[in-house]
């Protein structure tokens, strides 16, 4: 988190620029999978949680979670939220619980679920691809 204070209009603009689909980590992972011959569907809205990547043939749902929105190391990092804590802390905790519920729903439908942090996809794309390929092959 930055220590400088910005206006409400600046914050609103910054938040409006955050994408929910076709983020850089999603595109990077999708391109790597496509180059390895894996065919998939993007943001398949017929599945709970609308997975970022759905490999329907193998019943694999892949989510690429943003660290802030999905609570990366939440017990440590929630103390770093300084502005509007009454809004953000419950919101992120709700997201964490919703992610768990979606995982359960997909598993009940006999789908395999993989979740990657966006920073891990950016830093180590090949590891993520190999993890997905292991499930595809099994």
N, C-alpha and C positions, 0 to 999 in steps of 0.2 A: 504494500500500500504506500502511496506517496504521502508525504508529510505536508504538502502545500494545499492550501484551501482554494477551491474553485467555486465559481458561481453556480447557482441552480441551473442556469441555461447551459453552461459548459458541461456540467454533469449529465444533463438530459441529452445533449448532443453526443457525448461520449457513449452513453448507454445505447443510443439509437443506432450506433455504428457496429454494435456487436451482432454477429450473424448467428443464426440457429442452425442453418444448414449450409453445406458447401464451404465449410471452414478450411483453412490451410491444412490442418492435420488430416481431415477427412479426405480431401483431394489427394494428398500425398499417399495415404494408405490405399485408397482406391486405385490410383495409378499403378502402385507397386503390385497390388493383387492382380490387376488386369494384365500387366506385363508377365506375370507368372501363370497366366491362363485361367485364373479364377473368375468366373462370371457371377454376377450378383445383382441385386436390386438395391437402389438407394431409397432411404427413408420410406420403407414399406409401411404404409398406413393401415394395412389390414392386420398388422401384428401389434400387440401391446407395446407401448413406448416408442413406436415408430423407429426401429433400429436404423442407425446411420448406414449400415451395410447389412443386407440380409442375403445369405447364400442359401437359396431356397432348396436346391438339390440336396444339400447336406444338413439342412435345418440348423443353420448357425446364424445367430444374431450378434452383430458387433456394434458396440456403442463406443464412441470416443467422447469422453467426458471432460469438460473444462474444469480446471482445478478450483476456481472460485465457486462456480455454480453448483458443483457436485460435492464440495467439502473435502478436498484433498487434505489429509492429515488434520481432520477437523478439530480434534481435541486440542491440538497445538495452535492451529491457525485461527480459530474463532476469536481468540484474544487480540488478533491483529486488526479486527474490524473496529474502526473508531467512529465512523459516522453512520448514523441511522441504524444503530445496533438492534433496536426494537423491531425493525423491519427485516434486516438481512439475516440475522441469526435464525429466527423461526422459518424464514423462507428457505434457507439452505438446508436446515434440518428436515423440512418437509420434502425437499428434493431428494435427500439421502434416503428417506423412508420410501418415497415413491419408486426410486431405483430398485430397492430391495423387493418391493411388491411386484414390479415389472419382471424382475428376474424370476420370481416364483411363478408368475403367470406363464411365462415362456417355458420354464422347465416343466410345468404341468402339461403344456402342449407338446412336450418332447423335443423342444428346441434346446440347443446348447448356446449358452450366453457367454460372450467375452466382453469385458469392459477394459478399455485402455485410457489412461490419462493422456490428454492432448500433448503434454510436454514429452511423454515417453514415445509417442508416435513420431513427433518431430525429431527427437534425438536418436531414436533407435528403431527406425521403420522396419528394418530387415528382421529384427527380433519379433515384432508384432506380426509380420507376414508369416514367419516360420511357425509361430504359435497357431495361427489360423490354418495354415497348411497341414499341420499335425492333426487338427480336428477334421479337416476335409478328407484326409487320407484314411482316418479311422472309421 
